[in-house]
Structures are given as C-alpha cells and as structure tokens.
Amino acid sequence: MHDYLWDIIWSKSLEQFIFITVEEIYVFDEKTMTIGQYPVICNNDKTNWWCGTCSNETLFISTMGRGAPIFEYILCPMIKLVKEY
C-alpha cells in the first residue's frame, strides 16, 4: 500500500478485512497475513475513496466531496457493482 488508510471494514461473507485508501481497495487475509488489491473494484476515473460499510453480502463505498456518490457492490459469489447512488 502506498496511500493513507482511510477505513477498515470486516466482511463476514469474505471472512476478510477490507482496507480503503484514497485510490485503491485492498483485502487483508488474516489467515495468510497477506494484503491484495481488489481488482474488481477499480479506480479508472481516479475516484477518491473515503469510507465504507458492509452488510452480510453487500459492500457500500463512498467517495470524497459534497454530494459524493455511494457505490454498492455484491460480494458473493463474485464481486460486482450493483448500483451507484
């Protein structure tokens, strides 16, 4: 990681921690003690991630700024963007 850590979320369905930095989303596997970038949640438009939260099967990530969008991702069986609010 080459950025400040903004938020840490526990995902029960993934059984991993999700780390949010300004430019990237990472997962931390406590069993193997490895950190990996989440390739599915890409940042092609250089969105500045801010914070997030998880339900059992859904990840919500918000961006910085006034009126900033919130992105909803389904975590299982595959991670995919569902909606932008």
C-alpha positions, 0 to 999 in steps of 0.5 A: 500500500502506498496511500493513507488508510482511510477505513477498515471494514470486516466482511463476514461473507469474505471472512476478510478485512477490507482496507480503503485508501484514497485510490485503491481497495485492498483485502487483508487475509488474516489467515495468510497475513497477506494484503491484495488489491481488489481488482474488481473494484477499480479506480479508472476515473481516479475516484477518491475513496473515503469510507465504507460499510458492509452488510452480510453480502453487500459492500457500500463505498463512498467517495470524497466531496459534497454530494459524493456518490455511494457505490454498492457492490455484491460480494458473493459469489463474485464481486460486482457493482450493483448500483451507484447512488 
